[in-house]
Amino acid sequence: MTTVVSNPVFQSMRRRLAFWYASVTAVLLIVFATGFYLYVQSTLIDRIDDTIDHVAEVIERSLIRSNLIDLESDFSRNFSANAQAIDADHIDIDWFSAKGEILWTTNINTESLQLRERGILRPVYRTVHLSDAEPLRQMTEPIVINGRLLGYLRISHPWFEVTKPIKQLFLDLAIGTTLMIFVVLLCGWWLAGIALEPVRESYQRLKQFTADASHELRNPIAVIQTNVQVALADPDPTFQRSQLEAIERITRRLGRLIDDLLFLARHDGGMTNQRREACNLSQILYEVGKEQEAIAQQKEICLELPSSDAKLIISGDRDRLGRLFTNLVSNAIAYTPKGGKVQIAALSNSQDRVQVQIKDTGMGIPETELSQIFERFYRYQPQKSSKSSSKSANSFTSGSGLGLAIAKAIAESHQGQITVESKVGQGTTFTVNL
């Protein structure tokens, strides 16, 4: 199946579909990337805060165990031993007095305790940007032992462990999202072409169907108009009556054509609304054969009918099944020459399937034409050499070209199918499986 859509209308639809595919996917990708970015950032911050909390907890336990009397003089001695390990982890510790004066620190660029930080009763977290290259995540916590505020402990952790991976993640997500949007745009263009291909084919069929229907309706309307003009120009009542009778015949033909078109349109739209009842298929075929018997006798064609006593009960619409087989039998008689034979046979090939064959000894249909005979308004016109044969060939194409299309539609509405086999000069066999 080709996905090339050349019509400007379909090209515009394809662009819009591809754009909407890409837009919706872009929104979803951006929402996902933003959520993932915020989740990773929050996870990294929580990881740093957990590290800070752990260090603060260790220091606080050490202070409580040491039961120091003069923390201002002994803090350095108790924690200098851990300074190398702390520095290895890039963690700095500041110790402030209860008045906010700095007493001991491992950070050469430390800030004094801000006035707003004094008197706090719980740990306070903040991100401090000493410079663009050295931002810090800090936690300031009051140290209270036995109801006495001993001082403030501030622990600083480098912020680059958040900013560096977050910047890289942002870059990766931006590049990945852009590439994904571009790929989705290409895939959307391709998928839009595939999605629109059936629509394009339906549009082409509808366009051809409209052109054929217009052609079929134009001729009888022109004939009606001509007959009316001639009747109005001639005052003879007898002549006017004959013209009106011709107009009446043409309008009946137009009515049948419109009914056929309406039936096919309803079938395409799934609005057939057919009745379902148990009916004897053998009886239907026998009645159809008897109705066509006079035409066959007039053409000196032998018409073999199935027995009316047989019982092949199926569920379906009796009237439409009758129309299905009437179309096939009349088509077989029309394309069978004088002295030929048309055979109607029915048999049950399983518990729930019935097969009907309409076989004729007519001129046959070339293999190249078989794929088109069920198309609407298609009429096979056999090549004729003699004048007499050419004259009889007019009857082959006198219909509207909707008979086989309607037969196929009725079969499909009964969950069946029609197949055809034909050889030029030997005849044609239509097989209906219901």
Helices and strands as residue ranges (DSSP letters): H 8-66, H 71-79, G 80-82, H 83-88, E 92-96, E 102-105, G 115-117, E 124-129, E 135-145, E 148-158, H 160-233, H 237-268, E 277-280, H 281-298, E 302-304, E 313-316, H 318-334, E 341-348, E 354-360, G 367-372, H 387-393, H 403-413, E 417-423, E 427-433
